[in-house]
Amino acid sequence: MRKIFTGTALLLLVITGNAQTLKAPAPSSTQTIKQTFALSSIELSYSRPGVKNRKIFGELVPFNQVWRTGANGATTLTFGDTVFINGTKLAPGTYGLLSIPNEKSWTLIISRQTNVTSAGAYRQDQDLLRYEAKTVELTNAVETFTMQFANIKDGSCDLQIMWDKTMVTLPVTTNIEGSMLAQINQVMKDSRPYYAAAMYYMNNGQDLNQALEWMNKAIEQNPKDLRNPYQKANLLVKMGKDAEARTVALKGLETANAEKNENYIKMFEAQLKNMKK
C-alpha cells in the first residue's frame, strides 16, 4: 500500500508541475488606434463589447448615467499636440473619455481621470470639458462597439462612436495654420525649404507674392527639378498672371522634352491645355 500511495503522489506532483494557465479570448477585445493628425497624432485605447442579442442603450448601458465608453478598462485619448474640442484647449497628453448616453443626445466628457472603470470611480470635478453630441440612428446595426476617426482634414477630424444602431460624433480641431506658419518661420532661418514653404502658402490662402519669391529661390536651388517650374506656373495662374504662367510652362515643357521625362511632358501639356490663351 505504501508503494501505491507514493506512486500516486508522484503522479499528482508531475501533473501539477506541468500545469499551464489556459488562455482564452477576451469577451470584449481591446483596440488601440493611432491616427496621424495635423503635425502629430491622436491615439485611442478602448475595449469593444458586442451586442450579443441584448438591448444596449437604455438597459445594458443605462440612460443618464456615466459610462466608461467601452468595456473592461478605461477609455483613453492621447493627443500628441494641442487640440480644441468645442472651444476648449487641451494640451498634449492623455485623457479619459467618458459619456452619459441618452436617447437623443450624449454628453461626452474629457476628464483628467484616465482610470475610470465604473460610474462610482468617476469624479465630476476632474472634468476638463463636456460636449453635447446628438445621436444619429444608423440604418445597419453595429454588432461590435466601434470608435473610429473620420472626416480627417489638415486641422480637424471627427471621432465617431458607434454601437447597435446609434452613433455620436466628437469633433476635434487644431490650429494647424498657426503651427505651420511658426514652423515655416523657424526652419526658413536654417535649412530654407523654399519649395515646401511656397507650396503651403499657395495651397492655404497665404501671401502669394511671398510664395512666388520662395518658388523662385527653389528654382535657383534646384534648377533641374521640373516640379519647380510646374508649380510656379500653377502659382502664377492663381495670381492672375496667365501670360507669365504660360511662358514658364512652355519652358518647363521644353526641358522635359530635352530630358525625355514622359511624366512631366504629359503634366506640362495638360497644364498648358487648361490655361487661358
Residue frames as qw, qx, qy, qz and C-alpha x, y, z in Angstrom:
[[0.000, 0.885, 0.466, 0.000, 0.00, 0.00, 0.00],
 [0.335, -0.759, 0.085, 0.552, 2.82, 2.37, 0.85],
 [0.375, -0.124, 0.588, 0.707, 4.33, 1.92, -2.64],
 [0.173, 0.622, 0.676, 0.356, 0.98, 2.57, -4.31],
 [0.165, -0.913, -0.291, 0.233, 0.43, 5.75, -2.31],
 [0.386, -0.579, 0.297, 0.654, 3.91, 7.02, -3.12],
 [0.345, 0.155, 0.676, 0.633, 3.43, 6.37, -6.83],
 [0.056, 0.794, 0.581, 0.170, 0.11, 8.23, -6.85],
 [0.276, -0.861, -0.085, 0.418, 1.66, 11.21, -5.04],
 [0.391, -0.337, 0.471, 0.715, 4.48, 11.39, -7.57],
 [0.257, 0.444, 0.704, 0.492, 1.99, 11.28, -10.44],
 [0.076, -0.905, -0.416, 0.050, -0.03, 14.16, -8.96],
 [0.375, -0.705, 0.149, 0.584, 3.19, 16.10, -8.46],
 [0.381, -0.018, 0.605, 0.699, 4.13, 15.67, -12.11],
 [0.122, 0.677, 0.646, 0.329, 0.68, 16.73, -13.32],
 [0.219, -0.912, -0.244, 0.246, 0.67, 19.78, -11.03],
 [0.440, -0.534, 0.295, 0.659, 4.18, 20.77, -12.04],
 [0.291, 0.099, 0.650, 0.695, 3.29, 20.69, -15.75],
 [0.147, 0.759, 0.619, -0.136, 0.00, 22.59, -15.38],
 [0.256, 0.100, 0.232, 0.933, -0.36, 25.68, -17.58],
 [0.231, 0.474, 0.367, -0.766, -2.70, 28.64, -17.41],
 [0.410, 0.497, 0.716, 0.271, -5.44, 28.39, -20.02],
 [0.025, -0.323, 0.120, 0.938, -5.52, 31.42, -22.32],
 [0.292, 0.581, 0.756, 0.079, -8.91, 32.29, -23.83],
 [0.166, 0.476, 0.309, 0.807, -10.20, 35.18, -25.99],
 [0.011, 0.182, 0.441, -0.879, -11.35, 38.24, -24.05],
 [0.227, 0.630, 0.733, -0.121, -15.14, 38.72, -24.05],
 [0.226, 0.961, 0.142, -0.079, -14.53, 42.35, -25.07],
 [0.781, 0.145, 0.072, 0.603, -11.34, 42.76, -27.04],
 [0.238, -0.791, -0.008, 0.563, -9.11, 45.81, -26.61],
 [0.617, 0.593, 0.270, 0.442, -8.26, 48.04, -29.56],
 [0.305, -0.682, 0.055, 0.662, -5.68, 50.82, -29.84],
 [0.548, 0.705, 0.330, 0.306, -5.84, 53.17, -32.83],
 [0.365, -0.536, 0.099, 0.755, -3.16, 55.72, -33.72],
 [0.456, 0.769, 0.414, 0.173, -4.32, 58.32, -36.22],
 [0.430, -0.007, 0.106, 0.896, -1.92, 60.79, -37.80],
 [0.009, 0.879, 0.476, 0.034, -3.47, 64.21, -37.32],
 [0.026, 0.995, -0.100, -0.002, -2.12, 67.66, -38.30],
 [0.328, 0.721, -0.577, 0.200, 1.57, 67.66, -37.30],
 [0.239, -0.365, 0.820, -0.371, 1.23, 64.89, -34.72],
 [0.420, -0.123, -0.858, -0.270, -1.20, 62.08, -33.91],
 [0.616, -0.330, 0.258, -0.667, -4.14, 61.01, -31.74],
 [0.300, 0.109, -0.947, 0.038, -4.14, 57.62, -30.02],
 [0.690, -0.265, 0.036, -0.673, -7.33, 55.96, -28.78],
 [0.220, 0.133, -0.954, 0.152, -7.48, 52.91, -26.50],
 [0.624, -0.111, 0.232, -0.738, -10.76, 51.17, -25.57],
 [0.250, -0.014, 0.967, -0.038, -12.48, 47.80, -25.17],
 [0.408, 0.104, -0.459, -0.783, -15.12, 46.53, -27.59],
 [0.446, 0.117, 0.803, -0.378, -18.16, 44.68, -26.24],
 [0.089, -0.123, -0.787, -0.598, -20.69, 43.05, -28.57],
 [0.548, -0.184, -0.069, -0.813, -24.45, 43.41, -28.79],
 [0.109, 0.063, -0.983, 0.136, -24.99, 39.64, -28.41],
 [0.323, -0.470, -0.734, -0.369, -28.79, 39.87, -28.79],
 [0.286, -0.499, -0.556, 0.600, -29.08, 42.33, -25.88],
 [0.073, 0.921, 0.288, 0.253, -30.85, 45.67, -25.71],
 [0.598, 0.157, -0.219, 0.755, -27.97, 48.12, -25.40],
 [0.072, 0.214, -0.172, 0.959, -28.88, 51.73, -24.74],
 [0.558, -0.376, -0.044, -0.738, -31.41, 52.27, -22.00],
 [0.935, -0.299, -0.085, -0.174, -30.81, 48.81, -20.49],
 [0.881, -0.019, -0.138, 0.452, -27.28, 47.34, -20.69],
 [0.344, 0.094, -0.106, 0.928, -25.96, 50.90, -20.85],
 [0.068, -0.726, -0.623, 0.283, -28.43, 52.92, -18.75],
 [0.187, 0.748, 0.216, 0.599, -29.52, 56.37, -19.83],
 [0.238, -0.868, 0.058, -0.432, -28.43, 59.38, -17.78],
 [0.793, -0.564, 0.183, 0.141, -25.55, 57.54, -16.08],
 [0.036, 0.795, -0.567, -0.215, -21.81, 57.89, -16.55],
 [0.976, 0.168, 0.136, 0.032, -20.41, 55.15, -18.81],
 [0.528, -0.553, 0.445, 0.466, -16.76, 54.33, -19.36],
 [0.532, 0.691, -0.233, -0.430, -17.48, 54.30, -23.13],
 [0.524, 0.400, -0.748, -0.080, -16.48, 50.71, -23.64],
 [0.908, -0.349, -0.190, -0.128, -15.91, 47.60, -21.52],
 [0.854, -0.093, -0.245, 0.448, -13.29, 46.33, -19.09],
 [0.505, -0.253, -0.138, 0.814, -10.64, 49.06, -18.71],
 [0.068, 0.769, 0.180, -0.610, -10.89, 52.82, -19.01],
 [0.600, 0.642, 0.334, 0.341, -11.13, 54.50, -22.41],
 [0.370, -0.677, 0.080, 0.631, -8.34, 56.99, -23.09],
 [0.548, 0.797, 0.133, 0.214, -7.37, 59.56, -25.73],
 [0.587, -0.483, 0.144, 0.633, -3.79, 60.72, -26.17],
 [0.408, 0.906, 0.107, 0.035, -3.14, 63.93, -28.12],
 [0.771, 0.003, 0.054, 0.635, 0.35, 64.49, -29.49],
 [0.215, 0.245, 0.074, 0.943, -0.26, 68.21, -29.98],
 [0.180, 0.272, 0.430, -0.842, -2.56, 70.93, -28.63],
 [0.057, -0.374, -0.788, -0.485, -6.16, 70.42, -29.78],
 [0.303, -0.004, 0.237, -0.923, -9.51, 72.11, -29.28],
 [0.130, -0.367, -0.909, -0.147, -12.86, 70.48, -28.52],
 [0.160, -0.810, -0.547, -0.139, -15.89, 72.74, -28.53],
 [0.043, 0.897, -0.070, 0.435, -13.60, 75.73, -27.99],
 [0.674, -0.700, 0.235, -0.014, -11.75, 74.22, -25.02],
 [0.402, 0.709, -0.575, 0.073, -7.99, 73.96, -25.37],
 [0.939, -0.318, 0.127, 0.002, -6.36, 70.64, -24.43],
 [0.049, -0.778, 0.613, 0.126, -2.59, 70.41, -24.04],
 [0.636, 0.307, -0.700, -0.105, -0.71, 67.37, -25.37],
 [0.234, -0.290, 0.797, -0.476, -1.26, 64.40, -23.06],
 [0.281, -0.186, -0.927, -0.168, -3.54, 61.50, -22.14],
 [0.410, -0.109, 0.243, -0.872, -7.15, 61.99, -21.05],
 [0.260, 0.215, 0.924, -0.180, -10.09, 59.83, -20.08],
 [0.331, -0.073, -0.453, -0.824, -13.10, 59.64, -22.42],
 [0.144, 0.273, 0.859, -0.408, -16.40, 59.12, -20.61],
 [0.230, -0.222, -0.494, -0.808, -20.01, 59.55, -21.69],
 [0.330, 0.243, 0.666, -0.623, -23.55, 59.93, -20.41],
 [0.030, -0.161, -0.785, -0.598, -25.79, 58.37, -23.08],
 [0.410, 0.374, 0.479, -0.680, -29.37, 59.44, -23.58],
 [0.620, 0.463, 0.632, 0.029, -31.88, 58.70, -26.29],
 [0.440, 0.870, 0.203, 0.087, -31.49, 61.92, -28.32],
 [0.282, 0.834, -0.365, 0.304, -28.03, 63.05, -27.25],
 [0.844, -0.228, -0.303, 0.380, -24.93, 62.01, -25.32],
 [0.200, -0.951, 0.232, -0.038, -22.81, 64.07, -23.00],
 [0.859, 0.258, -0.234, 0.376, -19.20, 63.30, -23.98],
 [0.469, -0.875, 0.122, 0.020, -16.69, 64.03, -21.23],
 [0.650, 0.471, -0.401, 0.442, -12.95, 64.62, -21.45],
 [0.671, -0.736, -0.025, -0.092, -11.54, 64.03, -17.98],
 [0.016, 0.749, -0.637, 0.182, -8.23, 64.23, -16.16],
 [0.712, -0.246, 0.620, -0.218, -9.08, 60.76, -14.86],
 [0.474, 0.463, -0.656, -0.361, -7.58, 58.04, -17.03],
 [0.137, 0.121, -0.971, 0.152, -8.55, 55.02, -14.91],
 [0.565, 0.043, 0.337, -0.752, -12.35, 55.21, -14.59],
 [0.187, 0.035, -0.943, -0.272, -13.75, 51.69, -14.99],
 [0.170, -0.541, -0.822, 0.061, -17.05, 52.21, -13.16],
 [0.103, -0.787, -0.283, -0.539, -19.53, 55.01, -12.52],
 [0.638, -0.739, -0.185, 0.112, -18.57, 55.00, -8.84],
 [0.690, -0.226, 0.082, 0.683, -14.95, 55.89, -9.66],
 [0.304, 0.605, 0.305, 0.670, -15.92, 58.95, -11.70],
 [0.280, -0.589, -0.327, 0.684, -15.34, 62.42, -10.21],
 [0.332, 0.841, 0.383, 0.190, -17.06, 65.31, -11.94],
 [0.206, -0.937, 0.119, 0.257, -14.56, 67.82, -10.53],
 [0.532, -0.342, 0.582, 0.511, -11.95, 66.21, -12.80],
 [0.566, 0.668, 0.466, 0.127, -13.89, 67.13, -15.95],
 [0.323, -0.270, 0.256, 0.870, -12.00, 69.29, -18.43],
 [0.328, 0.163, -0.273, -0.889, -14.91, 69.66, -20.82],
 [0.473, 0.323, 0.791, -0.213, -18.33, 68.32, -21.74],
 [0.176, 0.214, -0.510, -0.814, -19.73, 68.16, -25.24],
 [0.630, 0.304, 0.528, -0.481, -23.36, 67.50, -26.15],
 [0.038, 0.230, -0.793, -0.562, -23.46, 65.21, -29.19],
 [0.727, 0.177, 0.070, -0.660, -26.74, 64.47, -30.97],
 [0.579, -0.064, 0.811, 0.048, -27.46, 60.81, -31.62],
 [0.467, 0.390, -0.480, -0.632, -27.75, 59.57, -35.20],
 [0.833, 0.028, 0.487, -0.260, -29.77, 56.44, -35.93],
 [0.054, -0.422, 0.795, 0.433, -27.83, 54.02, -38.10],
 [0.757, 0.214, -0.291, -0.545, -29.51, 52.04, -40.87],
 [0.829, 0.110, -0.546, 0.051, -27.36, 48.97, -40.19],
 [0.704, -0.700, 0.078, -0.088, -26.66, 47.81, -36.66],
 [0.327, 0.652, -0.632, 0.263, -23.04, 47.73, -35.49],
 [0.877, -0.276, -0.393, -0.023, -22.54, 44.45, -33.60],
 [0.724, -0.213, -0.273, 0.596, -19.17, 45.28, -32.02],
 [0.183, -0.932, -0.132, 0.285, -18.74, 48.60, -30.22],
 [0.684, 0.319, 0.215, 0.620, -16.67, 50.72, -32.59],
 [0.093, -0.910, -0.014, 0.405, -14.84, 54.03, -32.44],
 [0.694, 0.256, 0.344, 0.578, -13.04, 55.48, -35.44],
 [0.110, -0.582, 0.072, 0.802, -11.55, 58.70, -36.78],
 [0.460, 0.558, 0.621, 0.301, -13.32, 60.10, -39.83],
 [0.200, 0.941, 0.212, 0.171, -13.53, 63.26, -41.98],
 [0.654, -0.486, 0.070, 0.575, -9.82, 63.84, -41.44],
 [0.394, 0.871, 0.069, 0.286, -8.56, 67.18, -42.72],
 [0.481, 0.462, -0.368, 0.648, -5.44, 69.24, -42.08],
 [0.023, -0.313, 0.462, -0.830, -6.89, 70.90, -38.99],
 [0.637, -0.132, 0.301, -0.697, -9.94, 68.85, -38.00],
 [0.344, 0.039, -0.921, -0.178, -11.26, 65.33, -37.59],
 [0.702, -0.326, 0.004, -0.633, -14.24, 63.53, -36.07],
 [0.036, -0.170, 0.957, -0.234, -14.19, 60.75, -33.51],
 [0.670, -0.126, -0.351, -0.642, -17.22, 58.61, -34.33],
 [0.238, -0.160, 0.863, -0.417, -18.68, 56.37, -31.62],
 [0.653, 0.059, -0.415, -0.631, -20.99, 53.60, -32.87],
 [0.090, -0.057, 0.969, -0.225, -22.83, 50.68, -31.33],
 [0.345, 0.480, 0.779, -0.210, -26.00, 48.87, -32.23],
 [0.332, 0.669, 0.507, 0.431, -27.99, 51.47, -34.22],
 [0.198, -0.962, -0.130, 0.132, -26.62, 54.60, -32.52],
 [0.667, 0.235, -0.021, 0.707, -23.78, 56.93, -33.48],
 [0.180, -0.963, -0.097, 0.177, -22.46, 60.12, -31.90],
 [0.674, 0.495, -0.037, 0.547, -19.55, 62.29, -33.03],
 [0.463, -0.774, -0.036, 0.431, -16.88, 64.22, -31.15],
 [0.551, 0.780, 0.002, 0.297, -15.25, 66.94, -33.33],
 [0.658, -0.530, 0.084, 0.528, -11.56, 67.71, -32.74],
 [0.455, 0.860, 0.019, 0.229, -9.70, 70.68, -34.21],
 [0.673, -0.414, 0.035, 0.612, -6.20, 72.13, -34.03],
 [0.135, 0.926, -0.070, -0.344, -4.54, 75.38, -35.06],
 [0.835, 0.131, 0.342, 0.410, -2.69, 73.87, -38.00],
 [0.395, 0.831, 0.090, 0.380, -2.26, 77.24, -39.71],
 [0.295, -0.908, 0.258, -0.149, -0.56, 78.79, -36.70],
 [0.811, -0.366, 0.416, 0.186, 1.63, 75.71, -36.22],
 [0.769, 0.403, 0.299, 0.395, 2.66, 75.64, -39.86],
 [0.225, 0.914, -0.025, 0.336, 3.46, 79.36, -40.06],
 [0.493, -0.797, 0.346, -0.042, 5.52, 79.18, -36.87],
 [0.854, -0.126, 0.428, 0.268, 7.36, 76.14, -38.22],
 [0.631, 0.644, 0.201, 0.383, 8.00, 77.77, -41.58],
 [0.032, -0.960, 0.158, -0.229, 9.34, 80.91, -39.93],
 [0.651, -0.628, 0.423, 0.064, 11.71, 78.82, -37.82],
 [0.830, 0.025, 0.453, 0.324, 13.04, 76.47, -40.47],
 [0.507, 0.814, 0.121, 0.255, 13.46, 79.26, -43.01],
 [0.217, -0.916, 0.337, -0.030, 16.17, 80.62, -40.72],
 [0.584, -0.450, 0.663, 0.127, 18.08, 77.37, -41.03],
 [0.553, 0.034, 0.771, 0.316, 17.52, 74.87, -43.84],
 [0.271, 0.454, -0.189, -0.827, 15.43, 77.16, -46.09],
 [0.359, 0.237, 0.888, 0.160, 12.94, 74.64, -47.57],
 [0.179, 0.273, -0.147, -0.934, 11.73, 77.13, -50.18],
 [0.331, -0.091, -0.758, -0.554, 9.64, 74.70, -52.23],
 [0.300, -0.408, -0.845, 0.169, 7.69, 73.27, -49.27],
 [0.061, -0.456, -0.372, 0.807, 7.06, 76.74, -47.83],
 [0.213, 0.186, -0.361, -0.889, 5.91, 78.10, -51.18],
 [0.339, -0.207, -0.845, -0.357, 3.55, 75.15, -51.69],
 [0.208, -0.472, -0.745, 0.423, 1.98, 75.58, -48.25],
 [0.057, 0.422, 0.118, -0.897, 1.42, 79.30, -48.85],
 [0.256, 0.092, -0.583, -0.766, -0.02, 78.64, -52.30],
 [0.386, -0.247, -0.856, -0.240, -2.40, 75.90, -51.19],
 [0.343, -0.521, -0.693, 0.363, -3.62, 77.51, -47.97],
 [0.006, 0.894, 0.366, 0.258, -4.52, 81.07, -48.94],
 [0.521, -0.630, -0.028, 0.576, -1.38, 82.74, -47.63],
 [0.071, 0.833, -0.195, -0.513, 0.66, 85.57, -49.20],
 [0.863, 0.416, 0.256, 0.127, 1.10, 84.56, -52.88],
 [0.316, 0.890, -0.285, 0.166, 3.80, 87.15, -53.50],
 [0.405, -0.643, 0.637, -0.126, 5.85, 85.58, -50.73],
 [0.871, 0.069, 0.486, -0.026, 5.11, 82.15, -52.19],
 [0.700, 0.704, 0.006, 0.118, 6.39, 83.31, -55.59],
 [0.005, 0.857, -0.493, 0.154, 9.57, 84.69, -54.04],
 [0.619, -0.395, 0.672, -0.096, 10.23, 81.34, -52.35],
 [0.874, 0.341, 0.345, -0.008, 9.40, 79.40, -55.52],
 [0.483, 0.835, -0.239, 0.111, 11.96, 81.44, -57.47],
 [0.213, -0.708, 0.652, -0.168, 14.54, 80.65, -54.80],
 [0.825, -0.065, 0.550, -0.110, 13.57, 76.97, -55.00],
 [0.787, 0.610, 0.066, 0.061, 14.32, 77.10, -58.74],
 [0.167, 0.846, -0.476, 0.174, 17.69, 78.69, -58.01],
 [0.554, -0.475, 0.660, -0.179, 18.42, 75.90, -55.52],
 [0.575, 0.039, 0.810, 0.112, 17.34, 73.10, -57.88],
 [0.318, 0.504, -0.279, -0.753, 17.23, 74.34, -61.49],
 [0.261, 0.157, -0.871, -0.386, 16.82, 70.80, -62.88],
 [0.152, 0.260, 0.876, -0.375, 13.86, 69.88, -60.66],
 [0.090, -0.283, -0.613, -0.732, 10.84, 70.01, -63.01],
 [0.254, -0.652, -0.705, 0.116, 8.32, 70.23, -60.19],
 [0.236, -0.477, -0.184, 0.826, 9.52, 73.78, -59.51],
 [0.106, 0.096, -0.371, -0.918, 8.53, 75.35, -62.87],
 [0.268, -0.381, -0.822, -0.329, 5.37, 73.22, -62.95],
 [0.314, -0.650, -0.610, 0.326, 4.19, 74.54, -59.59],
 [0.164, -0.353, 0.003, 0.921, 5.43, 78.05, -60.35],
 [0.143, -0.167, -0.592, -0.775, 3.14, 78.09, -63.38],
 [0.350, -0.564, -0.745, -0.065, 0.23, 76.96, -61.15],
 [0.322, -0.544, -0.366, 0.683, 1.08, 79.72, -58.70],
 [0.062, -0.157, 0.253, 0.953, 1.18, 82.39, -61.42],
 [0.239, -0.397, -0.716, -0.522, -2.26, 81.28, -62.62],
 [0.378, -0.627, -0.627, 0.266, -3.57, 81.72, -59.08],
 [0.260, -0.489, -0.108, 0.826, -2.10, 85.21, -59.07],
 [0.448, 0.796, 0.312, -0.260, -3.85, 86.05, -62.36],
 [0.011, -0.731, 0.503, 0.460, -0.58, 86.22, -64.28],
 [0.888, 0.271, 0.354, -0.116, -1.63, 83.90, -67.11],
 [0.598, 0.761, -0.249, 0.043, 0.87, 85.10, -69.71],
 [0.073, -0.692, 0.688, -0.206, 3.80, 84.60, -67.33],
 [0.742, -0.157, 0.603, -0.246, 2.42, 81.22, -66.32],
 [0.866, 0.480, 0.115, -0.082, 2.28, 80.11, -69.95],
 [0.366, 0.792, -0.473, 0.124, 5.87, 81.21, -70.56],
 [0.353, -0.522, 0.733, -0.258, 7.07, 79.22, -67.52],
 [0.837, 0.085, 0.492, -0.224, 5.07, 76.13, -68.54],
 [0.755, 0.646, -0.110, -0.043, 6.39, 76.25, -72.13],
 [0.163, 0.728, -0.639, 0.188, 9.96, 76.46, -70.89],
 [0.576, -0.312, 0.696, -0.295, 9.27, 73.58, -68.50],
 [0.889, 0.333, 0.255, -0.182, 7.84, 71.50, -71.35],
 [0.542, 0.747, -0.382, 0.043, 10.96, 72.24, -73.42],
 [0.134, -0.594, 0.751, -0.255, 13.18, 70.99, -70.59],
 [0.756, -0.051, 0.572, -0.314, 11.02, 67.91, -70.05],
 [0.843, 0.525, -0.003, -0.118, 11.27, 67.05, -73.77],
 [0.328, 0.742, -0.568, 0.142, 15.04, 67.51, -73.71],
 [0.263, -0.420, 0.803, -0.331, 15.29, 65.18, -70.71],
 [0.510, -0.034, -0.775, -0.373, 12.72, 62.75, -72.20],
 [0.110, 0.057, 0.771, -0.625, 10.75, 62.90, -68.96],
 [0.200, -0.337, -0.770, -0.504, 7.42, 61.43, -70.14],
 [0.263, -0.596, -0.689, 0.318, 5.65, 62.12, -66.87],
 [0.114, -0.600, -0.150, 0.777, 6.36, 65.84, -66.88],
 [0.006, 0.005, 0.590, 0.807, 5.82, 66.12, -70.62],
 [0.221, -0.514, -0.784, -0.267, 2.23, 64.98, -70.06],
 [0.287, -0.654, -0.496, 0.494, 1.84, 67.21, -66.99],
 [0.120, -0.404, 0.124, 0.898, 3.07, 70.36, -68.76],
 [0.075, -0.168, -0.696, -0.694, 0.96, 69.60, -71.85],
 [0.257, -0.619, -0.741, -0.032, -2.17, 69.21, -69.70],
 [0.271, -0.595, -0.287, 0.700, -1.27, 72.36, -67.78],
 [0.061, -0.207, 0.352, 0.911, -0.90, 74.40, -70.97],
 [0.132, -0.362, -0.793, -0.471, -4.15, 73.00, -72.36],
 [0.287, -0.689, -0.644, 0.167, -6.03, 74.25, -69.29],
 [0.273, -0.414, -0.101, 0.862, -4.52, 77.74, -69.40],
 [0.346, 0.847, 0.291, -0.279, -6.22, 80.76, -70.88],
 [0.642, 0.229, 0.322, 0.657, -4.68, 81.81, -74.19]]
